[in-house]
Structures are given as structure tokens and as C-alpha cells.
């Protein structure tokens, strides 16, 4: 089983549009999948060289990993994105509700989990991929969903863009911790904001984010 898991990886690819998706956790991945299901994206579980296929699905799967494949340079990479400050907080809230029956939503708990679970562990992994392995051709920012979708030619030229369906989809929230009355600005200290900005400065600059809530 271990050998199979290492050999085959999942890829969400559209051969029609020569594109593949990267949906990092807590970057609007559910919304990205919901939209790109309309553009002939398929899920392949296969080897890096694409010669061995373990599984195939006409539907995109909810896969957060960026798995590169032989010849990926010939395909456009589309990536979900979000202000790191809100991304960290959303991941924290999700992990509490998912893993604990009675989640501790106190500010003190956020500080502890922020340092242990996110700031040190994930920042190195995320930026390592983004700036060393493959920089995406298009980013879909949670804060600018419709505008960023429309920057992709095959999306802006599509029927769902022309008839207003895409705009309606972008007005609907697939997930939101704010619906539960939880706001990141109530949890962060300025020291924490500064720490995230320092660690993620290249990401903030690349996507035009400001280090504020």
C-alpha cells in the first residue's frame, strides 16, 4: 500500500484548457472546485510520467496538494489564494471544530495553536512550493474571486461568465467562519501580524496583500 501511495498522486487537470489546479487549504478551495467543475477538469491518480494510471474520475476531487507531473510546464497552473492572516485564522478555527467536541475559541488558544500548528510548520512548506517549484500563472484570491476568475481567458469567454452565473456564484459563500460571529481582527495582536508579514513577505508582495485585517 505504501508503495502505491508514493507512486501515484492526484492531479486535477483540464486537457481542454491545458490547465491544472492547486487549491491550498483555506484559500477558497471549495469555491474553486465548484467553479472549475464547469470547465472539463478531471481527476487523475497516476504516476509522475503519466504512463501509469491508478484511477480516473470525471469529477475534480478536493485535493490540497500541488503535485507536478512530467510536462507540467506546458500547462497553466491556477492557484487559490488568500491573505495569510485570515488564512491562518480560518485554518485554526476549522481545526478546532473538526478535532474537538467542545472547541476552545479563546484568544489564548489561538496564540498557542498559531505558533505550534501554522506559523512554523506550514509557512516553509507553502512558500517552498510557491517560489521554488512552480509559480502559478493565475491566482484566485478569496478577496477578489470574480475579478480573478475573469482574468483567465477560457473563464471570461465562457457561457457562465457571459450569462451572469459566475458572478452569482462568487456572491455566495461556500464556507465562512464569520457566519459564526468569529473575526480574525479580534484574535490577532500586532506582534502576530508582524510575524506573519515577515515570514510571508514575498507572498504579500506578489499578491498585493497588505499586512492588516
C-alpha positions as CSV (number, residue, x, y, z in Angstrom):
1,X,0.0,0.0,0.0
2,X,2.8,2.4,0.9
3,X,4.5,1.9,-2.4
4,X,1.3,2.6,-4.3
5,X,0.6,5.8,-2.3
6,X,4.1,7.0,-3.1
7,X,4.0,6.1,-6.7
8,X,0.6,7.5,-7.7
9,X,-0.6,11.0,-6.9
10,X,-3.8,13.0,-7.6
11,X,-4.0,15.7,-10.3
12,X,-6.9,17.9,-11.3
13,X,-6.3,18.6,-14.9
14,X,-8.2,20.1,-17.9
15,X,-6.8,18.8,-21.2
16,X,-9.4,21.0,-22.9
17,X,-7.8,24.2,-21.5
18,X,-4.3,22.9,-20.8
19,X,-4.6,23.8,-17.2
20,X,-4.3,22.2,-13.7
21,X,-5.4,23.3,-10.3
22,X,-3.7,23.8,-6.9
23,X,-6.1,24.5,-4.1
24,X,-4.2,25.1,-0.9
25,X,-6.2,24.6,2.3
26,X,-8.3,27.6,3.4
27,X,-7.9,29.5,0.2
28,X,-11.5,29.1,-1.1
29,X,-10.8,25.6,-2.4
30,X,-14.4,24.5,-2.3
31,X,-15.4,27.5,-4.4
32,X,-12.6,26.9,-6.8
33,X,-13.7,23.4,-7.4
34,X,-17.3,24.4,-7.7
35,X,-16.4,26.9,-10.5
36,X,-13.9,24.7,-12.4
37,X,-16.2,21.8,-12.5
38,X,-17.7,23.7,-15.4
39,X,-14.6,23.6,-17.4
40,X,-13.8,19.9,-18.1
41,X,-11.4,19.4,-15.3
42,X,-10.9,15.8,-14.4
43,X,-9.1,14.0,-11.6
44,X,-6.3,11.6,-12.5
45,X,-4.5,9.4,-10.0
46,X,-1.3,8.5,-11.8
47,X,2.5,8.3,-11.9
48,X,4.7,11.4,-12.5
49,X,5.4,10.4,-16.1
50,X,1.6,9.9,-16.7
51,X,2.2,6.4,-18.1
52,X,0.6,4.5,-15.2
53,X,-3.0,5.4,-14.2
54,X,-4.3,4.0,-11.0
55,X,-7.7,5.8,-11.0
56,X,-9.7,8.3,-13.1
57,X,-12.7,10.5,-12.2
58,X,-14.7,12.8,-14.3
59,X,-15.2,15.0,-11.2
60,X,-12.5,17.1,-9.5
61,X,-11.5,15.9,-6.1
62,X,-10.9,18.2,-3.1
63,X,-7.1,17.8,-3.1
64,X,-4.9,20.4,-1.4
65,X,-1.5,19.2,-2.6
66,X,0.4,20.6,-5.5
67,X,1.5,17.5,-7.5
68,X,3.6,18.3,-10.5
69,X,3.8,15.9,-13.5
70,X,6.0,15.3,-16.4
71,X,5.4,18.1,-18.9
72,X,3.6,20.4,-16.4
73,X,5.4,23.4,-17.9
74,X,3.1,23.1,-20.9
75,X,0.0,23.6,-18.7
76,X,-1.3,26.7,-17.0
77,X,-1.3,26.4,-13.2
78,X,-4.3,28.0,-11.4
79,X,-4.0,28.5,-7.7
80,X,-6.3,29.6,-4.9
81,X,-5.0,32.4,-2.7
82,X,-5.9,34.3,0.5
83,X,-4.4,36.9,2.8
84,X,-2.2,34.8,5.1
85,X,-3.5,36.5,8.2
86,X,-7.0,35.3,7.5
87,X,-5.9,32.0,6.1
88,X,-4.1,31.1,9.4
89,X,-7.1,32.1,11.4
90,X,-9.5,30.2,9.3
91,X,-7.3,27.1,9.5
92,X,-7.2,27.4,13.3
93,X,-11.0,27.7,13.6
94,X,-11.6,24.8,11.3
95,X,-9.1,22.6,13.1
96,X,-10.8,23.3,16.4
97,X,-14.3,22.5,15.2
98,X,-13.1,19.5,13.3
99,X,-11.0,17.9,16.0
100,X,-12.7,18.9,19.3
101,X,-16.1,18.3,20.6
102,X,-16.0,21.4,22.7
103,X,-13.6,23.7,20.9
104,X,-11.8,26.4,22.9
105,X,-12.3,29.6,20.8
106,X,-10.5,31.8,23.2
107,X,-7.8,34.2,22.1
108,X,-5.2,32.5,24.3
109,X,-5.9,29.2,22.5
110,X,-5.4,30.9,19.1
111,X,-2.0,32.3,20.1
112,X,-0.8,28.8,21.2
113,X,-2.1,27.0,18.1
114,X,-0.9,29.7,15.8
115,X,2.7,29.3,16.9
116,X,2.7,25.5,17.1
117,X,0.5,24.4,14.2
118,X,0.7,27.0,11.5
119,X,3.4,29.7,11.7
120,X,6.3,27.4,12.0
121,X,5.1,24.3,10.2
122,X,3.2,25.4,7.1
123,X,4.9,28.6,6.0
124,X,8.1,26.8,4.9
125,X,6.2,24.2,3.0
126,X,3.9,26.7,1.3
127,X,6.5,29.2,0.2
128,X,8.9,26.5,-0.8
129,X,6.4,25.2,-3.4
130,X,5.3,28.7,-4.5
131,X,8.6,30.2,-5.2
132,X,10.9,27.2,-5.9
133,X,8.9,24.5,-7.6
134,X,6.3,26.3,-9.7
135,X,4.8,29.8,-9.6
136,X,1.1,29.8,-10.7
137,X,0.1,31.5,-13.8
138,X,-3.2,32.7,-12.3
139,X,-4.2,33.3,-8.7
140,X,-7.8,33.2,-7.5
141,X,-7.9,35.4,-4.4
142,X,-10.7,34.8,-1.9
143,X,-11.0,38.6,-1.6
144,X,-11.3,39.1,-5.4
145,X,-13.0,36.0,-6.6
146,X,-14.9,37.3,-9.6
147,X,-12.2,39.6,-10.8
148,X,-9.6,36.9,-10.7
149,X,-11.7,34.3,-12.3
150,X,-12.3,36.7,-15.2
151,X,-8.6,37.2,-15.8
152,X,-8.4,33.6,-17.1
153,X,-9.4,33.7,-20.8
154,X,-11.3,30.4,-21.0
155,X,-13.3,31.5,-18.0
156,X,-14.1,35.0,-19.2
157,X,-15.1,33.7,-22.6
158,X,-17.4,31.0,-21.1
159,X,-21.2,30.9,-21.1
160,X,-21.4,31.0,-17.3
161,X,-19.4,34.3,-17.4
162,X,-21.5,35.8,-20.1
163,X,-24.9,34.9,-18.6
164,X,-24.1,36.1,-15.1
165,X,-23.9,32.7,-13.4
166,X,-20.3,33.1,-12.4
167,X,-20.9,36.5,-10.8
168,X,-23.8,34.9,-8.8
169,X,-21.5,32.0,-7.7
170,X,-18.9,34.5,-6.5
171,X,-21.5,36.2,-4.3
172,X,-22.3,33.0,-2.5
173,X,-20.1,31.9,0.4
174,X,-19.2,28.2,0.4
175,X,-17.7,28.3,3.9
176,X,-17.4,31.2,6.4
177,X,-16.4,31.2,10.0
178,X,-17.7,34.8,10.1
179,X,-21.2,33.4,9.9
180,X,-20.5,32.1,13.4
181,X,-19.5,35.6,14.6
182,X,-15.8,34.9,14.6
183,X,-13.5,37.6,13.2
184,X,-9.7,37.4,12.8
185,X,-9.2,41.0,13.9
186,X,-10.5,40.1,17.4
187,X,-7.7,37.5,17.8
188,X,-4.5,38.9,16.3
189,X,-2.1,41.1,18.2
190,X,0.2,43.4,16.3
191,X,3.2,41.3,17.1
192,X,1.5,38.3,15.5
193,X,0.6,40.3,12.4
194,X,4.2,41.5,12.1
195,X,5.4,37.9,12.4
196,X,3.2,36.6,9.6
197,X,4.2,39.5,7.4
198,X,7.9,38.9,8.0
199,X,7.6,35.2,7.2
200,X,5.3,35.7,4.2
201,X,6.6,39.0,2.8
202,X,7.2,37.6,-0.7
203,X,3.7,36.2,-0.8
204,X,2.1,39.5,0.4
205,X,4.1,41.4,-2.2
206,X,3.3,39.0,-5.1
207,X,-0.4,39.1,-4.5
208,X,-0.7,42.7,-3.4
209,X,-1.9,42.0,0.2
210,X,-1.4,44.4,3.0
211,X,-0.3,43.2,6.4
212,X,-3.5,44.2,8.1
213,X,-7.0,43.0,8.9
